[in-house]
Amino acid sequence: MDKANLYSRFAKRASRFCGRPRVFALALAVILLWVATGPVFHFSDTWQLVINTGTTIVTFLMVFLIQSTQNRDTEAIQVKLDELIRTTAGAHNALLDLEELDERSLDRFRARYQALAAGARRGLTEGRRDTGSPEP
């Protein structure tokens, strides 16, 4: 098994685990325990450093796990959307894989569809239907 696949499986499992209510409750309990120990340690710099260091480490590691999971989920959604476009009669195949375009090209597509939406909204106020193909 390659390292990328191993990391991907680990990130997916860790992300699922950390997103559970019990893990949130555990994190909350750690914070409450830390707060409760404040008077015992006289709210010292070391007492504050413990929580700061702990939360920084957890946050740092979670950013990578969350990003990995989000990237994978986004790629899967894009493939599903591409498949819907590909199999829909009358859909524009040029819209496939738009996320790979540069900003300028993507902005041109966006402007075209914003203009179509604005025209459709005007048509609705004039009593026209908002269905069908925008092509003549």
C-alpha positions as CSV (number, residue, x, y, z in Angstrom):
1,M,0.0,0.0,0.0
2,D,1.4,3.4,-1.0
3,K,1.9,6.2,1.5
4,A,-0.5,8.6,-0.2
5,N,-3.3,6.0,0.1
6,L,-2.4,5.2,3.7
7,Y,-2.5,9.0,4.6
8,S,-5.8,9.4,2.7
9,R,-7.4,6.5,4.6
10,F,-6.0,7.9,7.9
11,A,-7.2,11.4,7.2
12,K,-10.7,10.2,6.3
13,R,-11.0,8.1,9.5
14,A,-9.5,10.8,11.7
15,S,-11.8,13.4,10.2
16,R,-14.9,11.3,10.7
17,F,-13.8,10.5,14.3
18,C,-13.1,14.1,15.2
19,G,-16.4,15.2,13.8
20,R,-18.4,13.2,16.2
21,P,-20.3,14.7,19.1
22,R,-18.4,12.6,21.7
23,V,-15.1,14.0,20.5
24,F,-16.5,17.6,20.8
25,A,-17.7,16.7,24.3
26,L,-14.3,15.4,25.2
27,A,-12.6,18.6,23.9
28,L,-15.1,20.6,25.9
29,A,-14.4,18.5,29.0
30,V,-10.6,19.1,28.6
31,I,-11.2,22.9,28.4
32,L,-13.5,22.8,31.5
33,L,-10.9,20.7,33.4
34,W,-8.2,23.2,32.4
35,V,-10.4,26.1,33.6
36,A,-11.2,24.3,36.9
37,T,-7.5,23.8,37.6
38,G,-6.8,27.6,37.2
39,P,-7.1,28.4,40.8
40,V,-5.0,25.4,41.8
41,F,-2.1,26.7,39.6
42,H,-2.8,30.3,40.5
43,F,-3.6,31.0,36.8
44,S,0.2,30.9,36.2
45,D,1.9,31.4,32.9
46,T,2.7,27.7,32.8
47,W,-1.0,26.9,33.3
48,Q,-1.9,29.2,30.3
49,L,1.0,27.7,28.2
50,V,-0.4,24.2,28.6
51,I,-3.7,25.0,26.9
52,N,-2.1,27.3,24.3
53,T,0.4,24.7,23.3
54,G,-2.2,21.9,23.3
55,T,-4.7,23.8,21.2
56,T,-2.1,25.0,18.8
57,I,-0.8,21.5,18.1
58,V,-4.3,20.1,17.7
59,T,-5.3,22.9,15.4
60,F,-2.2,22.6,13.3
61,L,-2.7,18.9,12.7
62,M,-6.4,19.2,12.1
63,V,-5.9,21.8,9.4
64,F,-4.1,19.2,7.3
65,L,-6.6,16.4,8.0
66,I,-9.6,18.7,7.2
67,Q,-7.9,20.0,4.0
68,S,-7.2,16.5,2.8
69,T,-10.8,15.4,3.4
70,Q,-12.2,18.5,1.9
71,N,-10.0,18.1,-1.2
72,R,-11.1,14.5,-1.7
73,D,-14.8,15.4,-1.2
74,T,-14.6,18.3,-3.6
75,E,-12.9,16.2,-6.3
76,A,-15.6,13.5,-5.9
77,I,-18.4,16.2,-6.2
78,Q,-16.8,17.6,-9.3
79,V,-16.7,14.2,-10.9
80,K,-20.3,13.6,-10.1
81,L,-21.3,17.0,-11.5
82,D,-19.3,16.3,-14.6
83,E,-21.1,13.1,-15.1
84,L,-24.5,14.8,-14.7
85,I,-23.5,17.4,-17.3
86,R,-22.2,14.7,-19.6
87,T,-25.4,12.6,-19.5
88,T,-27.9,15.5,-19.6
89,A,-29.3,16.1,-23.1
90,G,-28.7,19.6,-24.2
91,A,-26.1,20.3,-21.5
92,H,-22.9,22.0,-22.6
93,N,-19.9,19.7,-22.4
94,A,-17.7,22.7,-22.3
95,L,-18.7,23.1,-18.7
96,L,-17.0,19.8,-17.8
97,D,-14.0,20.2,-15.6
98,L,-14.4,24.0,-15.2
99,E,-12.5,24.0,-11.9
100,E,-9.3,23.4,-13.9
101,L,-9.7,26.7,-15.9
102,D,-7.7,29.8,-15.2
103,E,-9.5,32.7,-13.5
104,R,-10.0,34.7,-16.7
105,S,-11.7,31.8,-18.5
106,L,-13.8,31.0,-15.5
107,D,-14.9,34.6,-15.1
108,R,-16.1,34.6,-18.8
109,F,-18.2,31.5,-18.1
110,R,-19.6,33.0,-14.9
111,A,-20.5,36.3,-16.6
112,R,-22.3,34.4,-19.3
113,Y,-24.4,32.5,-16.8
114,Q,-25.0,35.6,-14.6
115,A,-26.4,37.3,-17.7
116,L,-28.6,34.3,-18.4
117,A,-29.9,34.4,-14.8
118,A,-30.6,38.1,-15.0
119,G,-32.5,37.6,-18.2
120,A,-34.5,34.8,-16.7
121,R,-35.4,36.9,-13.6
122,R,-36.6,39.7,-15.9
123,G,-38.7,37.3,-17.8
124,L,-40.3,36.0,-14.6
125,T,-41.4,39.6,-13.7
126,E,-42.9,39.9,-17.2
127,G,-44.8,36.6,-16.7
128,R,-42.6,34.4,-18.8
129,R,-41.7,30.9,-17.8
130,D,-38.2,30.1,-16.4
131,T,-37.7,26.8,-18.2
132,G,-36.1,25.5,-21.4
133,S,-32.9,26.1,-23.1
134,P,-31.3,29.6,-23.3
135,E,-30.1,29.0,-26.8
136,P,-32.1,30.4,-29.7
